[in-house]
Each structure stands twice: as structure tokens, then as C-alpha cells.
């Protein structure tokens, strides 16, 4: 009877072996950079994120990626990479808010949605308005400038999730 149960016990025991937790020291620099980014988007200059800060986050992700020892480490790296992508999306929308705004057909407070911005509209569920350019009869779309806040709120949520992961793992 013991011989029959031994393989079952061994199988269950091997499934209960836990993987090492997150090495918080490894992520300290990434966490500092994420906090710096969080501070900037909470300020009055939400669209003035220095490229050096995004580069620091990107290079930090690349450096830690090679040292990921556990699934928890890899999941956290993925979270940081997603956060970086969100910041880049927000900055792209910031840059595009002045694109074509000098033309009278773009209503004040609206951002022209080019093909480059289509993925952001879909990804963040940004509401659009449809317009017609009367001289040609061509339709085009725009999003409100407050759409930038939607992306920054998404980044804020991601940052909180990363903070919780680091705190409780």
C-alpha cells in the first residue's frame, strides 16, 4: 500500500516546492526610476518627461532581464516593460497634441488621430469625435487633450501594482 502512495506523495511534494521570491535589491534602481516618473506625471509638467529618464528605465529593464532568476522576477520585469510602453504612449500623445493644431479645422482642445495614434485609441479605449474636412469631404477623428490623463492614470495604476508586488513578495 505504501508503495502505491509513494509516487503520488512524491508528485505532490515536487509541486509544492516554491520558487525563490523577488530579489528587491535587483529592482531598486528600476523602482527609483519609476518613482521619478510618477513624480513628474503628478506635476504640472506632465508632458515634460526627460528622455534620459525613459532611457534609464529601458536600460534598467535590459540589465535586470538577464539576471531574472524566478518567475516572479520575470513577471516584474514584464510589468516594468509595460510601464515603459505606457509612458512612451503618453509622451507620443503629448507630442501629437500640437500636431496640426495650428490649422483652423482642428478644434481647440482636440488631438488629431493619425494612423500612428490609432493603436493608442484602441489600447486605452479613448473616446473619439468624428469630423469632416469640408473642402475635401474627408472624415477624420480626434481625441480630447484630457486623453493624456487617461494614459497617465493607467501608468499610475501600473506603478501601484509594481509597488505592491515589491512590498508583498
Secondary structure, DSSP 4 states (H G I P E B T S, - for coil): -HHHHHHHHHHHHHHTPPPP---GGGGHHHHHHHHHHHHHHHSS-TT---HHHHHHHHHHHHHHHTT--SHHHHHHHHHHHHHHHHHHHHHHHHHHTTTTTTSTTS-TTEEE--HHHHHHHHHHT--EEEEEETTTTEEEEEEETTHHHHHHHHHHHHHHHHHHHHHH-
